[in-house]
Amino acid sequence: MDSETRREIDGRLSITQAQTPTGTTFQFINMYQFTAADPIGQTDMWTTMEDWINKQKNNRIILQGDLNCAHPGCRWDYAQPLNKDIGTADNKLQHFIKNTSGHSYAQQEHTWKGKECRAALHHVLTWNYHLPPQTTRTLPKSHKKFDHCQVWTQLPHLDFPKQASIAQTTQPDFSQRIDTVFFKRHVEFWKTRIKTQIQGDLDENPTGQALAVLIHKEQKILAKEVRWLQDKAWKARRRAGERREHRNKTQNSLLKRISLLRAVLTETAPLQPKDRIKGATRRAMQGLGFLNLRPTFQKLVRQHDRWKALLRGDIGRAENLMEK
């Protein structure tokens, strides 16, 4: 075999060894055979594979790939008799399986489609191991430019047990406990937030793996929402700590209102015509319905005795509410 053919075979052949959880060793082979137009390359590839497989003794081997040849009766709409190169390629596949004592199923559907003919060129071969017949699946719409199909086979689950994945998630931080009263006030909104994120839709007969994935997802959502509620409760405690002693939220709001109105009252002193209306006066006029007036009228209102009386009356009412 020349060096160029050897390099090309290396690019068309991949062998991977894997061990199952039960300790069984498998050899997985991915192979892309030369086309029938290159009979020398095909012969060199089969010879290389035959020498390697015969050295494996009792190892379990699974070969899958595009072998560019077909079993008898697995070419459709071809001119008869078959082209010499095509017929030779198909015979080489049968000799290879026989010489290595391999096992294979004849494809019932085509895996390659030309302009006027079809053929099952993709195969799954096994040694010292048996698999159920493979199936053919067409590629999705995004791969319509390709003229080959996919070949699928099923590995017995007893030989490839899947270890159940343990749902792991970051545990919520309970260092900041949520006040009972605060929780009761926000529990319904908290439940609504969770319901919008947890779907919980499963197939009629879900597998254990699907259930584990769902549980893991729900735990992550719950942990995130618990942290959100804890953060909200922490902000409420911080705001409560900023309040003066023996004063609630309503009393603080009244204090801010009284402070604003007193600032507005000081701005009612006679000013120059060019002086602008300050922020406190603008906010007070907005709250009392005078903001839509023109600036000239706003200046007149600001200096009127009725405006001062209105402010003093509002301050008095707020102070009375503070004492309740």
C-alpha positions as CSV (number, residue, x, y, z in Angstrom):
1,M,0.0,0.0,0.0
2,D,1.4,3.4,-1.0
3,S,1.8,6.2,1.6
4,E,-0.8,8.4,-0.1
5,T,-3.5,5.7,0.2
6,R,-2.5,5.1,3.8
7,R,-2.9,8.8,4.7
8,E,-6.4,8.8,3.0
9,I,-7.5,5.7,4.9
10,D,-6.4,7.4,8.1
11,G,-8.8,10.3,7.3
12,R,-11.6,7.9,6.4
13,L,-11.4,5.7,9.5
14,S,-12.0,6.3,13.2
15,I,-11.8,3.7,16.0
16,T,-12.9,4.5,19.5
17,Q,-12.7,2.2,22.5
18,A,-15.2,2.7,25.3
19,Q,-16.1,0.8,28.5
20,T,-19.6,0.6,29.8
21,P,-20.6,1.1,33.5
22,T,-20.9,-2.7,33.7
23,G,-17.2,-3.1,32.7
24,T,-17.8,-4.4,29.1
25,T,-15.4,-3.0,26.5
26,F,-16.6,-2.0,23.0
27,Q,-14.7,-0.9,19.9
28,F,-16.7,1.7,17.9
29,I,-15.7,2.2,14.3
30,N,-16.8,5.1,12.0
31,M,-15.8,4.3,8.4
32,Y,-16.2,6.1,5.1
33,Q,-15.3,3.7,2.3
34,F,-13.9,4.7,-1.1
35,T,-16.4,4.9,-3.9
36,A,-16.9,2.1,-6.4
37,A,-14.9,4.2,-8.9
38,D,-11.8,3.6,-6.8
39,P,-11.6,-0.3,-6.5
40,I,-7.9,-0.2,-5.3
41,G,-8.8,2.2,-2.5
42,Q,-11.7,0.0,-1.5
43,T,-9.6,-3.2,-1.5
44,D,-6.9,-1.5,0.6
45,M,-9.6,-0.3,3.1
46,W,-11.2,-3.7,3.4
47,T,-7.8,-5.4,3.8
48,T,-6.8,-2.9,6.6
49,M,-10.1,-3.5,8.5
50,E,-9.9,-7.3,8.0
51,D,-6.4,-7.5,9.5
52,W,-7.3,-5.3,12.4
53,I,-10.6,-7.1,13.3
54,N,-9.0,-10.6,13.1
55,K,-6.6,-9.5,15.8
56,Q,-9.3,-8.4,18.2
57,K,-10.3,-12.0,19.0
58,N,-13.5,-11.9,21.2
59,N,-13.8,-8.1,21.5
60,R,-17.2,-6.6,20.8
61,I,-17.0,-4.3,17.8
62,I,-19.7,-2.1,16.2
63,L,-18.9,-0.5,12.8
64,Q,-21.2,2.1,11.3
65,G,-20.7,4.4,8.2
66,D,-21.0,5.0,4.5
67,L,-19.5,1.9,3.0
68,N,-20.4,2.8,-0.6
69,C,-21.6,-0.7,-1.3
70,A,-24.9,-2.6,-0.8
71,H,-26.2,-6.0,0.1
72,P,-27.8,-8.1,-2.6
73,G,-31.2,-6.7,-3.5
74,C,-30.6,-3.3,-1.9
75,R,-30.2,-1.3,-5.1
76,W,-33.3,0.0,-6.8
77,D,-33.9,1.4,-10.3
78,Y,-30.4,0.6,-11.5
79,A,-29.7,-0.6,-15.0
80,Q,-29.2,-4.3,-15.3
81,P,-26.8,-5.9,-15.3
82,L,-25.0,-3.7,-12.7
83,N,-22.0,-1.7,-13.7
84,K,-18.8,-3.8,-13.2
85,D,-17.3,-1.5,-10.6
86,I,-20.6,-1.4,-8.6
87,G,-21.0,-5.2,-8.7
88,T,-17.4,-5.7,-7.6
89,A,-17.9,-3.2,-4.7
90,D,-21.0,-5.1,-3.5
91,N,-19.1,-8.4,-3.7
92,K,-16.2,-7.1,-1.6
93,L,-18.7,-6.2,1.2
94,Q,-20.0,-9.8,1.3
95,H,-16.4,-11.2,1.3
96,F,-15.4,-8.9,4.1
97,I,-18.3,-9.9,6.3
98,K,-17.7,-13.6,5.6
99,N,-13.9,-13.5,6.2
100,T,-14.3,-11.6,9.5
101,S,-17.4,-13.6,10.7
102,G,-19.3,-10.3,11.0
103,H,-23.0,-9.8,11.3
104,S,-25.2,-7.3,9.4
105,Y,-28.8,-6.7,8.4
106,A,-29.9,-5.9,4.8
107,Q,-31.3,-2.4,4.7
108,Q,-35.0,-2.3,3.7
109,E,-34.9,1.4,2.7
110,H,-32.5,3.4,0.6
111,T,-30.0,5.7,2.4
112,W,-28.7,7.4,-0.8
113,K,-30.7,8.7,-3.7
114,G,-29.4,9.8,-7.1
115,K,-31.2,11.3,-10.0
116,E,-32.8,8.0,-11.2
117,C,-31.7,5.3,-8.7
118,R,-31.5,4.5,-5.0
119,A,-29.3,2.3,-2.8
120,A,-28.7,1.3,0.8
121,L,-25.0,2.3,1.1
122,H,-24.9,2.9,4.9
123,H,-24.6,-0.1,7.2
124,V,-24.1,-1.2,10.8
125,L,-21.8,-4.2,11.1
126,T,-21.1,-6.0,14.4
127,W,-18.7,-8.7,15.7
128,N,-19.3,-10.8,18.8
129,Y,-22.4,-8.7,19.4
130,H,-25.9,-8.5,17.9
131,L,-28.0,-5.4,17.5
132,P,-31.6,-5.0,16.3
133,P,-32.1,-4.0,12.6
134,Q,-31.1,-0.5,11.9
135,T,-33.6,2.1,10.6
136,T,-33.3,4.9,8.1
137,R,-34.2,8.5,8.8
138,T,-34.2,11.4,6.4
139,L,-32.3,14.5,7.3
140,P,-34.2,17.6,8.5
141,K,-35.2,20.4,6.1
142,S,-32.0,22.4,7.0
143,H,-29.9,19.5,5.4
144,K,-31.9,19.0,2.1
145,K,-28.8,19.8,0.1
146,F,-27.3,16.4,1.2
147,D,-28.3,13.3,-0.7
148,H,-27.7,10.8,2.1
149,C,-29.9,9.8,5.0
150,Q,-29.2,8.9,8.6
151,V,-28.9,5.3,9.8
152,W,-30.0,4.6,13.4
153,T,-29.6,1.6,15.5
154,Q,-30.5,0.8,19.1
155,L,-28.1,-0.3,21.8
156,P,-29.6,-2.7,24.4
157,H,-30.1,-0.8,27.6
158,L,-28.9,-3.8,29.7
159,D,-25.4,-3.4,28.3
160,F,-25.5,0.4,28.5
161,P,-27.3,1.3,31.8
162,K,-27.6,5.0,32.3
163,Q,-26.7,6.2,35.7
164,A,-29.4,8.4,37.1
165,S,-28.3,11.9,37.4
166,I,-28.7,13.4,40.8
167,A,-30.5,16.8,40.7
168,Q,-28.0,19.2,42.1
169,T,-28.7,22.9,42.8
170,T,-27.5,25.6,45.0
171,Q,-29.3,25.5,48.3
172,P,-31.2,28.7,49.2
173,D,-29.5,31.0,51.7
174,F,-31.6,30.9,54.9
175,S,-29.3,33.2,56.8
176,Q,-31.8,36.0,56.2
177,R,-35.2,34.6,57.4
178,I,-38.3,36.1,55.9
179,D,-40.7,37.7,58.4
180,T,-44.0,35.9,58.7
181,V,-46.1,39.0,58.1
182,F,-44.1,40.0,55.1
183,F,-44.4,36.5,53.7
184,K,-48.2,36.4,54.0
185,R,-48.4,39.7,52.2
186,H,-46.4,38.5,49.3
187,V,-47.1,34.8,49.1
188,E,-49.8,35.0,46.4
189,F,-47.6,37.1,44.1
190,W,-44.7,34.8,44.8
191,K,-46.8,31.7,43.8
192,T,-47.8,33.5,40.6
193,R,-44.2,34.2,39.7
194,I,-43.3,30.5,40.1
195,K,-46.3,29.2,38.1
196,T,-45.4,31.3,35.1
197,Q,-41.9,29.6,35.0
198,I,-42.7,25.9,35.9
199,Q,-44.3,24.1,33.0
200,G,-44.4,20.5,34.3
201,D,-45.4,19.0,31.0
202,L,-44.2,15.4,30.5
203,D,-44.9,12.6,28.0
204,E,-47.5,10.0,28.9
205,N,-44.7,7.6,29.9
206,P,-41.8,9.7,31.1
207,T,-38.4,8.1,31.7
208,G,-36.5,8.4,34.9
209,Q,-34.0,10.7,33.2
210,A,-36.9,13.1,32.1
211,L,-38.2,13.2,35.7
212,A,-34.8,13.9,37.1
213,V,-34.3,16.8,34.6
214,L,-37.7,18.3,35.4
215,I,-37.0,18.1,39.2
216,H,-33.6,19.7,38.7
217,K,-35.2,22.5,36.7
218,E,-38.0,23.1,39.2
219,Q,-35.5,23.2,42.1
220,K,-33.4,25.9,40.3
221,I,-36.6,28.0,39.8
222,L,-37.7,27.6,43.4
223,A,-34.2,28.5,44.7
224,K,-34.1,31.6,42.5
225,E,-37.6,32.8,43.6
226,V,-36.7,32.2,47.3
227,R,-33.6,34.4,46.9
228,W,-35.8,37.0,45.1
229,L,-38.2,37.0,48.1
230,Q,-35.4,37.1,50.6
231,D,-33.9,40.1,48.8
232,K,-37.2,41.9,48.8
233,A,-37.6,41.2,52.5
234,W,-34.1,42.5,53.1
235,K,-34.9,45.8,51.3
236,A,-38.1,46.2,53.3
237,R,-36.1,45.7,56.6
238,R,-33.5,48.2,55.4
239,R,-36.2,50.8,54.7
240,A,-37.8,50.1,58.1
241,G,-34.4,50.7,59.7
242,E,-34.1,54.1,58.1
243,R,-37.3,55.3,59.6
244,R,-37.2,57.2,62.9
245,E,-38.2,55.3,66.0
246,H,-41.9,54.9,66.7
247,R,-42.8,56.1,63.2
248,N,-44.5,54.1,60.4
249,K,-44.5,54.6,56.6
250,T,-47.6,56.9,56.7
251,Q,-46.0,59.1,59.3
252,N,-42.8,59.4,57.2
253,S,-44.8,60.4,54.2
254,L,-46.6,63.1,56.2
255,L,-43.3,64.4,57.4
256,K,-42.0,64.7,53.8
257,R,-45.2,66.5,52.8
258,I,-45.0,68.9,55.8
259,S,-41.3,69.6,54.9
260,L,-42.3,70.3,51.3
261,L,-45.2,72.6,52.1
262,R,-43.0,74.6,54.6
263,A,-40.4,75.1,51.9
264,V,-43.1,76.3,49.6
265,L,-44.4,78.7,52.2
266,T,-40.9,80.4,52.5
267,E,-41.0,80.9,48.7
268,T,-44.1,83.0,48.9
269,A,-42.0,86.0,50.0
270,P,-42.0,88.9,47.5
271,L,-39.5,88.2,44.7
272,Q,-38.3,89.9,41.6
273,P,-40.4,89.5,38.4
274,K,-37.5,87.7,36.7
275,D,-37.2,85.1,39.5
276,R,-38.2,81.6,38.4
277,I,-40.6,79.3,40.3
278,K,-38.6,76.9,42.4
279,G,-38.9,73.1,42.5
280,A,-40.8,72.9,45.8
281,T,-43.5,75.4,44.6
282,R,-43.8,73.6,41.3
283,R,-44.4,70.3,43.1
284,A,-46.9,71.8,45.5
285,M,-48.8,73.5,42.6
286,Q,-48.9,70.2,40.8
287,G,-50.4,68.5,43.8
288,L,-53.0,71.2,44.3
289,G,-54.0,71.5,40.6
290,F,-52.2,74.8,39.7
291,L,-49.5,73.5,37.4
292,N,-51.5,74.0,34.2
293,L,-51.5,77.8,34.7
294,R,-49.1,80.0,32.7
295,P,-45.9,81.0,34.5
296,T,-47.1,84.6,34.9
297,F,-50.3,83.5,36.7
298,Q,-48.3,81.0,38.8
299,K,-46.1,83.8,40.1
300,L,-49.3,85.8,41.0
301,V,-50.8,82.7,42.8
302,R,-47.5,82.2,44.7
303,Q,-47.7,85.7,46.2
304,H,-51.5,85.7,46.9
305,D,-52.7,85.5,50.5
306,R,-55.2,82.8,49.6
307,W,-52.2,80.6,48.4
308,K,-50.5,81.1,51.8
309,A,-53.6,80.3,53.7
310,L,-54.1,77.1,51.6
311,L,-50.5,76.0,52.4
312,R,-50.9,76.7,56.1
313,G,-54.2,74.8,56.2
314,D,-52.6,71.8,54.5
315,I,-49.7,71.8,56.9
316,G,-52.1,71.9,59.9
317,R,-54.0,68.9,58.6
318,A,-50.9,66.9,58.0
319,E,-49.6,67.7,61.6
320,N,-53.0,66.6,63.0
321,L,-52.7,63.3,61.2
322,M,-49.2,62.9,62.6
323,E,-50.5,63.0,66.2
324,K,-53.1,60.3,65.7
